[in-house]
Amino acid sequence: MTQPERTGKRRAKITGTGMCVPDRVVTNHDLAKLMDTSDEWIRQRSGIVERRFIEPGQMPADLARVASERALDAAGLEASELDCIVLATLSAQAEFPGTSFFLHEALAAETIPCFDLRAQCSGFGYSLGIARSFVESGQFQRVLVVGCEVHSTGIDLSDAGRDVAVLFGDGAGAVVVEANEDDADPSAILEVRLHAEGAHARRLWIEAPGSGFTPVRISHDLIEERRHFPHMEGRFVFKHAVKRMPEVLLETLHAASLKLEDVEIFLFHQANLRINEYVVQQLEIPPERCANNIERYGNCSAASIPILLDEVVRAGRLERGQVIAMTTFGSGFTWSSIVARY
Ligand code: COA
């Protein structure tokens, strides 16, 4: 029997996972009807074949609710048993209060605290880190962590936005994090490492609506100049992602006194299959130990890792007691890694 790490300390474990993507499939060929792009270009550069977009009227919290209910069901819990909800997003349902409050309403979560966390594509890593601290400190027993994005209503589906628009999709993923005080149970979030480099904030961002860079948050001029759409320096982002993800993964494994060989399955942020192939090659990780789903969903930012985690768990690719490593990179720049014994 594997010995639990950090015996005697209150530990936090993942007890349930869930996901939800909209039914509407948008293929690369569908996008090629809207802008000057091609299935070949998108597949070759990113590995993406299709993504999901919401239907008109569908909201981020609708996706988050289904993902959360599935995670709660897997954990054998009711929403009324939760102590806190942390929801990571960069595409909030409303500028304020965000998305988490609408999820709170949908789950009828009484008066427990909830908040949105903004760390973009690293949002799930940051949120899981915070949930772990909440649980380990004894402040909360059960925390729902959600990553949720609706990109489709905020991307530039014209030629001008093609470099970014082809990469993103909609979806939500959720996990329940609970206290584990049973020394015989090795499941725990073992180590979390979070990083940021604000000097590159403008390399991948949406400028408006915002309170700082423009005299008013939104105006016809801003819209005409397309400053309400995401802008990205793709190659710059790529270079930093392939450097930071291996770096933070190794840092986190070292902190957990584990080696790459101890990890059953690696989940990397789903921004670009080429980024993940490069990272896996650099670290000499056998490709079958790295799960990807970007070909089906595109980049779902904060939702990518929890969606992938749920797929891996439900496919039986990860068993209780095995080690999983989840590593992110995103706008901010932000990057993070979490090593857990599932
Ligand atoms: N379809 C067809 N052509 C496109 C296109 C599209 N959707 N988007 C850009 N192009 C064109 C460009 O205009 C450029 O044309 P030019 O050579 O005539 O100027 C050419 O393709 C190459 O563009 P470039 O941006 O240099 O491509 P790239 O090889 O860097 O690939 C990305 C672009 C976005 C796939 C790649 O940079 C990337 O994945 N970056 C990281 C993205 C990321 O991780 N973002 C999220 C982080 S959380």
Residues whose N, C-alpha, C, O or C-beta is under 5 A from the ligand:
A	BS01	COA	D36 T37 S38 W41 R45 S46 C121 R162 D163 V166 G234 R235 V237 F238 A271 N272 F329 G330 S331
